[in-house]
Amino acid sequence: MPDVIYERGRTALLFVDPYNDFLADGGKLWPRIAATQAAAGLHDRLKAVTAAARAAGVAVFIVPHHRFAPGDLDGFNHPTPYLQGSAKALVFEQGAWGGEWHPDFAPQAGDVVVKEHWGSSGFANTDLDYRLKQKDVTHVILIGLVANTCIEGTGRFASELGYHVTLVRDATAAFSDEGMHAAHDLNGPTFAHAILTSEAVVAALGAVA
């Protein structure tokens, strides 16, 4: 395991897309995730990392995807296939249960909820970078959904902006086991400074200075 030291006041946990559609029974996308190896114990690991961050006084940032409504892509010139599919299915639908926070992972007092992202990166066209810099954050830890899209996109963007990036390989999931392999074994090492298990991250957060 890499020797990673997280400092209180310089570290933030980025929890990406903790919506019912991703994480709850009956969610539009949960059946696809539930069919993968990563789904077993996922909720418990997300809880463990989030609880450890809060106990250590590490800032928790909720990084939400755009909540779709009919007609959202009207007039768009170049929507990606991923964006088109999400809009068609009304994933995380505005005003609907699927677009609400999963009750186990709803923002708590003191958490920062950033502007919704349309694509995969939680930084692009949002206030995430600005709000992290206002708190003097230098290290970000990523958990949530989906490993090879929004987690990877947000982590890669964070690295490009100069942040130290930790991916928590078992506190995320994808729509296939191949997607998880691509995210952590092929693509992650090209931008992440550390790729750790939730157990290792909880231990490191327990030693926060």
Secondary structure in CASP SS format (residue, H / E / C, confidence):
PFRMAT SS
TARGET T0000
AUTHOR 0000-0000-0000
METHOD secondary structure of the structure
MODEL  1
M C 1.00
P C 1.00
D C 1.00
V C 1.00
I C 1.00
Y C 1.00
E C 1.00
R C 1.00
G C 1.00
R C 1.00
T E 1.00
A E 1.00
L E 1.00
L E 1.00
F E 1.00
V E 1.00
D C 1.00
P C 1.00
Y E 1.00
N H 1.00
D H 1.00
F H 1.00
L H 1.00
A C 1.00
D C 1.00
G C 1.00
G C 1.00
K C 1.00
L C 1.00
W H 1.00
P H 1.00
R H 1.00
I H 1.00
A H 1.00
A C 1.00
T C 1.00
Q H 1.00
A H 1.00
A H 1.00
A C 1.00
G C 1.00
L H 1.00
H H 1.00
D H 1.00
R H 1.00
L H 1.00
K H 1.00
A H 1.00
V H 1.00
T H 1.00
A H 1.00
A H 1.00
A H 1.00
R H 1.00
A H 1.00
A C 1.00
G C 1.00
V C 1.00
A E 1.00
V E 1.00
F E 1.00
I E 1.00
V E 1.00
P C 1.00
H E 1.00
H C 1.00
R C 1.00
F C 1.00
A C 1.00
P C 1.00
G C 1.00
D C 1.00
L C 1.00
D C 1.00
G C 1.00
F C 1.00
N C 1.00
H C 1.00
P C 1.00
T C 1.00
P H 1.00
Y H 1.00
L H 1.00
Q H 1.00
G H 1.00
S H 1.00
A H 1.00
K H 1.00
A H 1.00
L C 1.00
V C 1.00
F C 1.00
E C 1.00
Q C 1.00
G C 1.00
A C 1.00
W H 1.00
G H 1.00
G H 1.00
E C 1.00
W E 1.00
H C 1.00
P H 1.00
D H 1.00
F H 1.00
A C 1.00
P C 1.00
Q C 1.00
A C 1.00
G C 1.00
D C 1.00
V E 1.00
V E 1.00
V C 1.00
K C 1.00
E C 1.00
H E 1.00
W C 1.00
G C 1.00
S C 1.00
S C 1.00
G C 1.00
F C 1.00
A C 1.00
N C 1.00
T C 1.00
D C 1.00
L H 1.00
D H 1.00
Y H 1.00
R H 1.00
L H 1.00
K H 1.00
Q H 1.00
K C 1.00
D C 1.00
V C 1.00
T C 1.00
H E 1.00
V E 1.00
I E 1.00
L E 1.00
I E 1.00
G E 1.00
L E 1.00
V C 1.00
A H 1.00
N H 1.00
T H 1.00
C H 1.00
I H 1.00
E H 1.00
G H 1.00
T H 1.00
G H 1.00
R H 1.00
F H 1.00
A H 1.00
S H 1.00
E H 1.00
L C 1.00
G C 1.00
Y C 1.00
H E 1.00
V E 1.00
T E 1.00
L E 1.00
V E 1.00
R E 1.00
D E 1.00
A E 1.00
T E 1.00
A E 1.00
A C 1.00
F C 1.00
S C 1.00
D H 1.00
E H 1.00
G H 1.00
M H 1.00
H H 1.00
A H 1.00
A H 1.00
H H 1.00
D H 1.00
L H 1.00
N H 1.00
G H 1.00
P H 1.00
T H 1.00
F C 1.00
A C 1.00
H C 1.00
A E 1.00
I E 1.00
L E 1.00
T C 1.00
S H 1.00
E H 1.00
A H 1.00
V H 1.00
V H 1.00
A H 1.00
A H 1.00
L H 1.00
G H 1.00
A C 1.00
V C 1.00
A C 1.00
END
